[in-house]
């Protein structure tokens, strides 16, 4: 995997239990700051679907 620029939400501040995202040329990578070696790779369409579902509250409990 190429060098990726990982970003986390501003709401995390200096926290260490945050989601992190990196955008590559053909994929979006997602990981947890608690377990950075476990990386999920999504296509751009999968990423858009995930963000849309989160925004629509589909994962709210």
Secondary structure, DSSP 8 states (H G I E B T S, - for coil): ------EE-GGGTT-SS-EEEEE-SS-EEEEETTEEEEEEEE-HHHHHHHHHHHHTTTT--
